[in-house]
Amino acid sequence: MAQAILSLQDARLTLQGNAGPVEILRGITLDVGRGETLGLVGPS
């Protein structure tokens, strides 16, 4: 792959819910190169 124009390393996100902490992201690592198309999907 060519040099990444977007790079995430070990991204984490935890939010507080009614029943306690909710892990939204757990150690996400992502590299996106020039010209690549990306789609993120999920239940929300």
mmCIF entry with sequence, helices, sheets and N, C-alpha, C, O atoms, coordinates in Angstrom:
data_MODEL
# 
_entry.id   MODEL 
# 
_entity.id                         1 
_entity.type                       polymer 
_entity.pdbx_number_of_molecules   1 
# 
_entity_poly.entity_id                      1 
_entity_poly.type                           'polypeptide(L)' 
_entity_poly.nstd_linkage                   no 
_entity_poly.nstd_monomer                   no 
_entity_poly.pdbx_seq_one_letter_code       MAQAILSLQDARLTLQGNAGPVEILRGITLDVGRGETLGLVGPS 
_entity_poly.pdbx_seq_one_letter_code_can   MAQAILSLQDARLTLQGNAGPVEILRGITLDVGRGETLGLVGPS 
_entity_poly.pdbx_strand_id                 A 
# 
loop_
_entity_poly_seq.entity_id 
_entity_poly_seq.num 
_entity_poly_seq.mon_id 
_entity_poly_seq.hetero 
1 1  MET n 
1 2  ALA n 
1 3  GLN n 
1 4  ALA n 
1 5  ILE n 
1 6  LEU n 
1 7  SER n 
1 8  LEU n 
1 9  GLN n 
1 10 ASP n 
1 11 ALA n 
1 12 ARG n 
1 13 LEU n 
1 14 THR n 
1 15 LEU n 
1 16 GLN n 
1 17 GLY n 
1 18 ASN n 
1 19 ALA n 
1 20 GLY n 
1 21 PRO n 
1 22 VAL n 
1 23 GLU n 
1 24 ILE n 
1 25 LEU n 
1 26 ARG n 
1 27 GLY n 
1 28 ILE n 
1 29 THR n 
1 30 LEU n 
1 31 ASP n 
1 32 VAL n 
1 33 GLY n 
1 34 ARG n 
1 35 GLY n 
1 36 GLU n 
1 37 THR n 
1 38 LEU n 
1 39 GLY n 
1 40 LEU n 
1 41 VAL n 
1 42 GLY n 
1 43 PRO n 
1 44 SER n 
# 
_struct_asym.id          A 
_struct_asym.entity_id   1 
# 
_struct_sheet.id               AA1 
_struct_sheet.type             ? 
_struct_sheet.number_strands   2 
_struct_sheet.details          ? 
# 
_struct_sheet_order.sheet_id     AA1 
_struct_sheet_order.range_id_1   1 
_struct_sheet_order.range_id_2   2 
_struct_sheet_order.offset       ? 
_struct_sheet_order.sense        anti-parallel 
# 
loop_
_struct_sheet_range.sheet_id 
_struct_sheet_range.id 
_struct_sheet_range.beg_label_comp_id 
_struct_sheet_range.beg_label_asym_id 
_struct_sheet_range.beg_label_seq_id 
_struct_sheet_range.pdbx_beg_PDB_ins_code 
_struct_sheet_range.end_label_comp_id 
_struct_sheet_range.end_label_asym_id 
_struct_sheet_range.end_label_seq_id 
_struct_sheet_range.pdbx_end_PDB_ins_code 
_struct_sheet_range.beg_auth_comp_id 
_struct_sheet_range.beg_auth_asym_id 
_struct_sheet_range.beg_auth_seq_id 
_struct_sheet_range.end_auth_comp_id 
_struct_sheet_range.end_auth_asym_id 
_struct_sheet_range.end_auth_seq_id 
AA1 1 ALA A 4  ? GLY A 17 ? ALA A 4  GLY A 17 
AA1 2 GLY A 20 ? GLY A 33 ? GLY A 20 GLY A 33 
# 
loop_
_atom_site.group_PDB 
_atom_site.id 
_atom_site.type_symbol 
_atom_site.label_atom_id 
_atom_site.label_alt_id 
_atom_site.label_comp_id 
_atom_site.label_asym_id 
_atom_site.label_entity_id 
_atom_site.label_seq_id 
_atom_site.pdbx_PDB_ins_code 
_atom_site.Cartn_x 
_atom_site.Cartn_y 
_atom_site.Cartn_z 
_atom_site.occupancy 
_atom_site.B_iso_or_equiv 
_atom_site.pdbx_formal_charge 
_atom_site.auth_seq_id 
_atom_site.auth_comp_id 
_atom_site.auth_asym_id 
_atom_site.auth_atom_id 
_atom_site.pdbx_PDB_model_num 
ATOM 1   N N  . MET A 1 1  ? 0.856   -1.184 0.000  1.00 0.00 ? 1  MET A N  1 
ATOM 2   C CA . MET A 1 1  ? 0.000   0.000  0.000  1.00 0.00 ? 1  MET A CA 1 
ATOM 3   C C  . MET A 1 1  ? 0.894   1.237  0.000  1.00 0.00 ? 1  MET A C  1 
ATOM 4   O O  . MET A 1 1  ? 1.967   1.244  0.603  1.00 0.00 ? 1  MET A O  1 
ATOM 5   N N  . ALA A 1 2  ? 0.442   2.262  -0.673 1.00 0.00 ? 2  ALA A N  1 
ATOM 6   C CA . ALA A 1 2  ? 1.140   3.547  -0.679 1.00 0.00 ? 2  ALA A CA 1 
ATOM 7   C C  . ALA A 1 2  ? 1.086   4.167  0.715  1.00 0.00 ? 2  ALA A C  1 
ATOM 8   O O  . ALA A 1 2  ? 0.392   3.667  1.600  1.00 0.00 ? 2  ALA A O  1 
ATOM 9   N N  . GLN A 1 3  ? 1.810   5.238  0.896  1.00 0.00 ? 3  GLN A N  1 
ATOM 10  C CA . GLN A 1 3  ? 1.837   5.926  2.191  1.00 0.00 ? 3  GLN A CA 1 
ATOM 11  C C  . GLN A 1 3  ? 0.418   6.298  2.631  1.00 0.00 ? 3  GLN A C  1 
ATOM 12  O O  . GLN A 1 3  ? -0.372  6.815  1.840  1.00 0.00 ? 3  GLN A O  1 
ATOM 13  N N  . ALA A 1 4  ? 0.109   6.031  3.894  1.00 0.00 ? 4  ALA A N  1 
ATOM 14  C CA . ALA A 1 4  ? -1.221  6.313  4.434  1.00 0.00 ? 4  ALA A CA 1 
ATOM 15  C C  . ALA A 1 4  ? -1.440  7.826  4.547  1.00 0.00 ? 4  ALA A C  1 
ATOM 16  O O  . ALA A 1 4  ? -0.544  8.565  4.954  1.00 0.00 ? 4  ALA A O  1 
ATOM 17  N N  . ILE A 1 5  ? -2.657  8.275  4.175  1.00 0.00 ? 5  ILE A N  1 
ATOM 18  C CA . ILE A 1 5  ? -3.018  9.679  4.374  1.00 0.00 ? 5  ILE A CA 1 
ATOM 19  C C  . ILE A 1 5  ? -3.845  9.843  5.654  1.00 0.00 ? 5  ILE A C  1 
ATOM 20  O O  . ILE A 1 5  ? -4.060  10.955 6.135  1.00 0.00 ? 5  ILE A O  1 
ATOM 21  N N  . LEU A 1 6  ? -4.304  8.700  6.194  1.00 0.00 ? 6  LEU A N  1 
ATOM 22  C CA . LEU A 1 6  ? -5.001  8.686  7.475  1.00 0.00 ? 6  LEU A CA 1 
ATOM 23  C C  . LEU A 1 6  ? -4.526  7.456  8.226  1.00 0.00 ? 6  LEU A C  1 
ATOM 24  O O  . LEU A 1 6  ? -4.527  6.354  7.679  1.00 0.00 ? 6  LEU A O  1 
ATOM 25  N N  . SER A 1 7  ? -4.121  7.634  9.473  1.00 0.00 ? 7  SER A N  1 
ATOM 26  C CA . SER A 1 7  ? -3.620  6.516  10.261 1.00 0.00 ? 7  SER A CA 1 
ATOM 27  C C  . SER A 1 7  ? -4.108  6.633  11.701 1.00 0.00 ? 7  SER A C  1 
ATOM 28  O O  . SER A 1 7  ? -3.968  7.682  12.330 1.00 0.00 ? 7  SER A O  1 
ATOM 29  N N  . LEU A 1 8  ? -4.679  5.550  12.215 1.00 0.00 ? 8  LEU A N  1 
ATOM 30  C CA . LEU A 1 8  ? -5.063  5.446  13.629 1.00 0.00 ? 8  LEU A CA 1 
ATOM 31  C C  . LEU A 1 8  ? -4.279  4.288  14.225 1.00 0.00 ? 8  LEU A C  1 
ATOM 32  O O  . LEU A 1 8  ? -4.136  3.242  13.592 1.00 0.00 ? 8  LEU A O  1 
ATOM 33  N N  . GLN A 1 9  ? -3.777  4.467  15.427 1.00 0.00 ? 9  GLN A N  1 
ATOM 34  C CA . GLN A 1 9  ? -3.033  3.405  16.103 1.00 0.00 ? 9  GLN A CA 1 
ATOM 35  C C  . GLN A 1 9  ? -3.624  3.196  17.488 1.00 0.00 ? 9  GLN A C  1 
ATOM 36  O O  . GLN A 1 9  ? -3.608  4.111  18.311 1.00 0.00 ? 9  GLN A O  1 
ATOM 37  N N  . ASP A 1 10 ? -4.143  2.005  17.756 1.00 0.00 ? 10 ASP A N  1 
ATOM 38  C CA . ASP A 1 10 ? -4.663  1.611  19.065 1.00 0.00 ? 10 ASP A CA 1 
ATOM 39  C C  . ASP A 1 10 ? -5.699  2.605  19.608 1.00 0.00 ? 10 ASP A C  1 
ATOM 40  O O  . ASP A 1 10 ? -5.652  2.968  20.783 1.00 0.00 ? 10 ASP A O  1 
ATOM 41  N N  . ALA A 1 11 ? -6.626  3.042  18.760 1.00 0.00 ? 11 ALA A N  1 
ATOM 42  C CA . ALA A 1 11 ? -7.678  3.989  19.164 1.00 0.00 ? 11 ALA A CA 1 
ATOM 43  C C  . ALA A 1 11 ? -8.668  3.295  20.101 1.00 0.00 ? 11 ALA A C  1 
ATOM 44  O O  . ALA A 1 11 ? -9.092  2.166  19.854 1.00 0.00 ? 11 ALA A O  1 
ATOM 45  N N  . ARG A 1 12 ? -9.024  3.987  21.169 1.00 0.00 ? 12 ARG A N  1 
ATOM 46  C CA . ARG A 1 12 ? -9.966  3.457  22.154 1.00 0.00 ? 12 ARG A CA 1 
ATOM 47  C C  . ARG A 1 12 ? -10.970 4.544  22.537 1.00 0.00 ? 12 ARG A C  1 
ATOM 48  O O  . ARG A 1 12 ? -10.632 5.726  22.593 1.00 0.00 ? 12 ARG A O  1 
ATOM 49  N N  . LEU A 1 13 ? -12.218 4.120  22.800 1.00 0.00 ? 13 LEU A N  1 
ATOM 50  C CA . LEU A 1 13 ? -13.246 5.049  23.257 1.00 0.00 ? 13 LEU A CA 1 
ATOM 51  C C  . LEU A 1 13 ? -14.183 4.300  24.191 1.00 0.00 ? 13 LEU A C  1 
ATOM 52  O O  . LEU A 1 13 ? -14.747 3.271  23.818 1.00 0.00 ? 13 LEU A O  1 
ATOM 53  N N  . THR A 1 14 ? -14.349 4.810  25.399 1.00 0.00 ? 14 THR A N  1 
ATOM 54  C CA . THR A 1 14 ? -15.280 4.243  26.373 1.00 0.00 ? 14 THR A CA 1 
ATOM 55  C C  . THR A 1 14 ? -16.216 5.354  26.825 1.00 0.00 ? 14 THR A C  1 
ATOM 56  O O  . THR A 1 14 ? -15.768 6.424  27.239 1.00 0.00 ? 14 THR A O  1 
ATOM 57  N N  . LEU A 1 15 ? -17.515 5.099  26.746 1.00 0.00 ? 15 LEU A N  1 
ATOM 58  C CA . LEU A 1 15 ? -18.526 6.061  27.183 1.00 0.00 ? 15 LEU A CA 1 
ATOM 59  C C  . LEU A 1 15 ? -19.282 5.488  28.372 1.00 0.00 ? 15 LEU A C  1 
ATOM 60  O O  . LEU A 1 15 ? -19.392 4.272  28.525 1.00 0.00 ? 15 LEU A O  1 
ATOM 61  N N  . GLN A 1 16 ? -19.793 6.364  29.199 1.00 0.00 ? 16 GLN A N  1 
ATOM 62  C CA . GLN A 1 16 ? -20.565 5.942  30.364 1.00 0.00 ? 16 GLN A CA 1 
ATOM 63  C C  . GLN A 1 16 ? -22.024 5.748  29.967 1.00 0.00 ? 16 GLN A C  1 
ATOM 64  O O  . GLN A 1 16 ? -22.662 6.684  29.484 1.00 0.00 ? 16 GLN A O  1 
ATOM 65  N N  . GLY A 1 17 ? -22.555 4.556  30.161 1.00 0.00 ? 17 GLY A N  1 
ATOM 66  C CA . GLY A 1 17 ? -23.955 4.264  29.894 1.00 0.00 ? 17 GLY A CA 1 
ATOM 67  C C  . GLY A 1 17 ? -24.713 4.113  31.201 1.00 0.00 ? 17 GLY A C  1 
ATOM 68  O O  . GLY A 1 17 ? -24.124 4.205  32.278 1.00 0.00 ? 17 GLY A O  1 
ATOM 69  N N  . ASN A 1 18 ? -26.016 3.883  31.112 1.00 0.00 ? 18 ASN A N  1 
ATOM 70  C CA . ASN A 1 18 ? -26.842 3.718  32.318 1.00 0.00 ? 18 ASN A CA 1 
ATOM 71  C C  . ASN A 1 18 ? -26.393 2.534  33.168 1.00 0.00 ? 18 ASN A C  1 
ATOM 72  O O  . ASN A 1 18 ? -26.493 2.579  34.395 1.00 0.00 ? 18 ASN A O  1 
ATOM 73  N N  . ALA A 1 19 ? -25.900 1.478  32.528 1.00 0.00 ? 19 ALA A N  1 
ATOM 74  C CA . ALA A 1 19 ? -25.474 0.281  33.252 1.00 0.00 ? 19 ALA A CA 1 
ATOM 75  C C  . ALA A 1 19 ? -23.971 0.261  33.517 1.00 0.00 ? 19 ALA A C  1 
ATOM 76  O O  . ALA A 1 19 ? -23.443 -0.749 33.983 1.00 0.00 ? 19 ALA A O  1 
ATOM 77  N N  . GLY A 1 20 ? -23.273 1.359  33.227 1.00 0.00 ? 20 GLY A N  1 
ATOM 78  C CA . GLY A 1 20 ? -21.830 1.417  33.447 1.00 0.00 ? 20 GLY A CA 1 
ATOM 79  C C  . GLY A 1 20 ? -21.089 1.739  32.162 1.00 0.00 ? 20 GLY A C  1 
ATOM 80  O O  . GLY A 1 20 ? -21.710 2.122  31.170 1.00 0.00 ? 20 GLY A O  1 
ATOM 81  N N  . PRO A 1 21 ? -19.766 1.588  32.166 1.00 0.00 ? 21 PRO A N  1 
ATOM 82  C CA . PRO A 1 21 ? -18.954 1.929  30.999 1.00 0.00 ? 21 PRO A CA 1 
ATOM 83  C C  . PRO A 1 21 ? -19.244 1.012  29.806 1.00 0.00 ? 21 PRO A C  1 
ATOM 84  O O  . PRO A 1 21 ? -19.466 -0.188 29.967 1.00 0.00 ? 21 PRO A O  1 
ATOM 85  N N  . VAL A 1 22 ? -19.237 1.602  28.613 1.00 0.00 ? 22 VAL A N  1 
ATOM 86  C CA . VAL A 1 22 ? -19.453 0.855  27.369 1.00 0.00 ? 22 VAL A CA 1 
ATOM 87  C C  . VAL A 1 22 ? -18.257 1.117  26.467 1.00 0.00 ? 22 VAL A C  1 
ATOM 88  O O  . VAL A 1 22 ? -17.981 2.262  26.108 1.00 0.00 ? 22 VAL A O  1 
ATOM 89  N N  . GLU A 1 23 ? -17.544 0.046  26.098 1.00 0.00 ? 23 GLU A N  1 
ATOM 90  C CA . GLU A 1 23 ? -16.401 0.179  25.191 1.00 0.00 ? 23 GLU A CA 1 
ATOM 91  C C  . GLU A 1 23 ? -16.922 0.315  23.764 1.00 0.00 ? 23 GLU A C  1 
ATOM 92  O O  . GLU A 1 23 ? -17.522 -0.618 23.229 1.00 0.00 ? 23 GLU A O  1 
ATOM 93  N N  . ILE A 1 24 ? -16.695 1.470  23.149 1.00 0.00 ? 24 ILE A N  1 
ATOM 94  C CA . ILE A 1 24 ? -17.140 1.724  21.787 1.00 0.00 ? 24 ILE A CA 1 
ATOM 95  C C  . ILE A 1 24 ? -16.063 1.274  20.796 1.00 0.00 ? 24 ILE A C  1 
ATOM 96  O O  . ILE A 1 24 ? -16.360 0.600  19.809 1.00 0.00 ? 24 ILE A O  1 
ATOM 97  N N  . LEU A 1 25 ? -14.826 1.649  21.065 1.00 0.00 ? 25 LEU A N  1 
ATOM 98  C CA . LEU A 1 25 ? -13.681 1.219  20.261 1.00 0.00 ? 25 LEU A CA 1 
ATOM 99  C C  . LEU A 1 25 ? -12.689 0.524  21.182 1.00 0.00 ? 25 LEU A C  1 
ATOM 100 O O  . LEU A 1 25 ? -12.430 0.989  22.292 1.00 0.00 ? 25 LEU A O  1 
ATOM 101 N N  . ARG A 1 26 ? -12.140 -0.582 20.720 1.00 0.00 ? 26 ARG A N  1 
ATOM 102 C CA . ARG A 1 26 ? -11.174 -1.346 21.515 1.00 0.00 ? 26 ARG A CA 1 
ATOM 103 C C  . ARG A 1 26 ? -9.932  -1.624 20.692 1.00 0.00 ? 26 ARG A C  1 
ATOM 104 O O  . ARG A 1 26 ? -9.869  -2.643 20.004 1.00 0.00 ? 26 ARG A O  1 
ATOM 105 N N  . GLY A 1 27 ? -8.949  -0.751 20.742 1.00 0.00 ? 27 GLY A N  1 
ATOM 106 C CA . GLY A 1 27 ? -7.667  -1.007 20.088 1.00 0.00 ? 27 GLY A CA 1 
ATOM 107 C C  . GLY A 1 27 ? -7.726  -1.022 18.572 1.00 0.00 ? 27 GLY A C  1 
ATOM 108 O O  . GLY A 1 27 ? -7.102  -1.876 17.941 1.00 0.00 ? 27 GLY A O  1 
ATOM 109 N N  . ILE A 1 28 ? -8.459  -0.100 17.976 1.00 0.00 ? 28 ILE A N  1 
ATOM 110 C CA . ILE A 1 28 ? -8.591  -0.048 16.517 1.00 0.00 ? 28 ILE A CA 1 
ATOM 111 C C  . ILE A 1 28 ? -7.319  0.532  15.898 1.00 0.00 ? 28 ILE A C  1 
ATOM 112 O O  . ILE A 1 28 ? -6.851  1.594  16.307 1.00 0.00 ? 28 ILE A O  1 
ATOM 113 N N  . THR A 1 29 ? -6.769  -0.166 14.919 1.00 0.00 ? 29 THR A N  1 
ATOM 114 C CA . THR A 1 29 ? -5.641  0.328  14.137 1.00 0.00 ? 29 THR A CA 1 
ATOM 115 C C  . THR A 1 29 ? -6.072  0.329  12.679 1.00 0.00 ? 29 THR A C  1 
ATOM 116 O O  . THR A 1 29 ? -6.588  -0.669 12.177 1.00 0.00 ? 29 THR A O  1 
ATOM 117 N N  . LEU A 1 30 ? -5.858  1.455  11.997 1.00 0.00 ? 30 LEU A N  1 
ATOM 118 C CA . LEU A 1 30 ? -6.361  1.617  10.635 1.00 0.00 ? 30 LEU A CA 1 
ATOM 119 C C  . LEU A 1 30 ? -5.429  2.526  9.844  1.00 0.00 ? 30 LEU A C  1 
ATOM 120 O O  . LEU A 1 30 ? -4.996  3.566  10.339 1.00 0.00 ? 30 LEU A O  1 
ATOM 121 N N  . ASP A 1 31 ? -5.128  2.129  8.624  1.00 0.00 ? 31 ASP A N  1 
ATOM 122 C CA . ASP A 1 31 ? -4.383  2.966  7.683  1.00 0.00 ? 31 ASP A CA 1 
ATOM 123 C C  . ASP A 1 31 ? -5.204  3.064  6.401  1.00 0.00 ? 31 ASP A C  1 
ATOM 124 O O  . ASP A 1 31 ? -5.646  2.048  5.866  1.00 0.00 ? 31 ASP A O  1 
ATOM 125 N N  . VAL A 1 32 ? -5.405  4.275  5.912  1.00 0.00 ? 32 VAL A N  1 
ATOM 126 C CA . VAL A 1 32 ? -6.141  4.510  4.673  1.00 0.00 ? 32 VAL A CA 1 
ATOM 127 C C  . VAL A 1 32 ? -5.202  5.214  3.705  1.00 0.00 ? 32 VAL A C  1 
ATOM 128 O O  . VAL A 1 32 ? -4.628  6.256  4.022  1.00 0.00 ? 32 VAL A O  1 
ATOM 129 N N  . GLY A 1 33 ? -5.055  4.632  2.527  1.00 0.00 ? 33 GLY A N  1 
ATOM 130 C CA . GLY A 1 33 ? -4.174  5.204  1.518  1.00 0.00 ? 33 GLY A CA 1 
ATOM 131 C C  . GLY A 1 33 ? -4.932  6.119  0.567  1.00 0.00 ? 33 GLY A C  1 
ATOM 132 O O  . GLY A 1 33 ? -6.159  6.081  0.484  1.00 0.00 ? 33 GLY A O  1 
ATOM 133 N N  . ARG A 1 34 ? -4.171  6.942  -0.149 1.00 0.00 ? 34 ARG A N  1 
ATOM 134 C CA . ARG A 1 34 ? -4.749  7.850  -1.143 1.00 0.00 ? 34 ARG A CA 1 
ATOM 135 C C  . ARG A 1 34 ? -5.540  7.044  -2.178 1.00 0.00 ? 34 ARG A C  1 
ATOM 136 O O  . ARG A 1 34 ? -5.053  6.044  -2.705 1.00 0.00 ? 34 ARG A O  1 
ATOM 137 N N  . GLY A 1 35 ? -6.759  7.492  -2.457 1.00 0.00 ? 35 GLY A N  1 
ATOM 138 C CA . GLY A 1 35 ? -7.605  6.846  -3.457 1.00 0.00 ? 35 GLY A CA 1 
ATOM 139 C C  . GLY A 1 35 ? -8.462  5.710  -2.922 1.00 0.00 ? 35 GLY A C  1 
ATOM 140 O O  . GLY A 1 35 ? -9.319  5.200  -3.644 1.00 0.00 ? 35 GLY A O  1 
ATOM 141 N N  . GLU A 1 36 ? -8.255  5.304  -1.681 1.00 0.00 ? 36 GLU A N  1 
ATOM 142 C CA . GLU A 1 36 ? -9.076  4.249  -1.106 1.00 0.00 ? 36 GLU A CA 1 
ATOM 143 C C  . GLU A 1 36 ? -10.399 4.820  -0.617 1.00 0.00 ? 36 GLU A C  1 
ATOM 144 O O  . GLU A 1 36 ? -10.473 5.984  -0.221 1.00 0.00 ? 36 GLU A O  1 
ATOM 145 N N  . THR A 1 37 ? -11.436 4.002  -0.647 1.00 0.00 ? 37 THR A N  1 
ATOM 146 C CA . THR A 1 37 ? -12.752 4.384  -0.158 1.00 0.00 ? 37 THR A CA 1 
ATOM 147 C C  . THR A 1 37 ? -13.014 3.593  1.114  1.00 0.00 ? 37 THR A C  1 
ATOM 148 O O  . THR A 1 37 ? -12.679 2.412  1.203  1.00 0.00 ? 37 THR A O  1 
ATOM 149 N N  . LEU A 1 38 ? -13.614 4.252  2.095  1.00 0.00 ? 38 LEU A N  1 
ATOM 150 C CA . LEU A 1 38 ? -13.804 3.647  3.393  1.00 0.00 ? 38 LEU A CA 1 
ATOM 151 C C  . LEU A 1 38 ? -15.247 3.852  3.838  1.00 0.00 ? 38 LEU A C  1 
ATOM 152 O O  . LEU A 1 38 ? -15.802 4.936  3.661  1.00 0.00 ? 38 LEU A O  1 
ATOM 153 N N  . GLY A 1 39 ? -15.847 2.833  4.406  1.00 0.00 ? 39 GLY A N  1 
ATOM 154 C CA . GLY A 1 39 ? -17.179 2.949  4.993  1.00 0.00 ? 39 GLY A CA 1 
ATOM 155 C C  . GLY A 1 39 ? -17.179 2.293  6.360  1.00 0.00 ? 39 GLY A C  1 
ATOM 156 O O  . GLY A 1 39 ? -16.668 1.186  6.528  1.00 0.00 ? 39 GLY A O  1 
ATOM 157 N N  . LEU A 1 40 ? -17.753 2.979  7.336  1.00 0.00 ? 40 LEU A N  1 
ATOM 158 C CA . LEU A 1 40 ? -17.877 2.422  8.685  1.00 0.00 ? 40 LEU A CA 1 
ATOM 159 C C  . LEU A 1 40 ? -19.352 2.172  8.947  1.00 0.00 ? 40 LEU A C  1 
ATOM 160 O O  . LEU A 1 40 ? -20.186 3.058  8.762  1.00 0.00 ? 40 LEU A O  1 
ATOM 161 N N  . VAL A 1 41 ? -19.665 0.967  9.377  1.00 0.00 ? 41 VAL A N  1 
ATOM 162 C CA . VAL A 1 41 ? -21.059 0.626  9.653  1.00 0.00 ? 41 VAL A CA 1 
ATOM 163 C C  . VAL A 1 41 ? -21.154 0.011  11.043 1.00 0.00 ? 41 VAL A C  1 
ATOM 164 O O  . VAL A 1 41 ? -20.184 -0.555 11.548 1.00 0.00 ? 41 VAL A O  1 
ATOM 165 N N  . GLY A 1 42 ? -22.302 0.123  11.643 1.00 0.00 ? 42 GLY A N  1 
ATOM 166 C CA . GLY A 1 42 ? -22.514 -0.457 12.953 1.00 0.00 ? 42 GLY A CA 1 
ATOM 167 C C  . GLY A 1 42 ? -23.955 -0.307 13.362 1.00 0.00 ? 42 GLY A C  1 
ATOM 168 O O  . GLY A 1 42 ? -24.746 0.282  12.625 1.00 0.00 ? 42 GLY A O  1 
ATOM 169 N N  . PRO A 1 43 ? -24.319 -0.826 14.523 1.00 0.00 ? 43 PRO A N  1 
ATOM 170 C CA . PRO A 1 43 ? -25.706 -0.818 14.953 1.00 0.00 ? 43 PRO A CA 1 
ATOM 171 C C  . PRO A 1 43 ? -26.272 0.580  15.221 1.00 0.00 ? 43 PRO A C  1 
ATOM 172 O O  . PRO A 1 43 ? -27.487 0.771  15.175 1.00 0.00 ? 43 PRO A O  1 
ATOM 173 N N  . SER A 1 44 ? -25.421 1.538  15.496 1.00 0.00 ? 44 SER A N  1 
ATOM 174 C CA . SER A 1 44 ? -25.961 2.864  15.781 1.00 0.00 ? 44 SER A CA 1 
ATOM 175 C C  . SER A 1 44 ? -26.023 3.690  14.511 1.00 0.00 ? 44 SER A C  1 
ATOM 176 O O  . SER A 1 44 ? -26.453 4.843  14.546 1.00 0.00 ? 44 SER A O  1 
# 
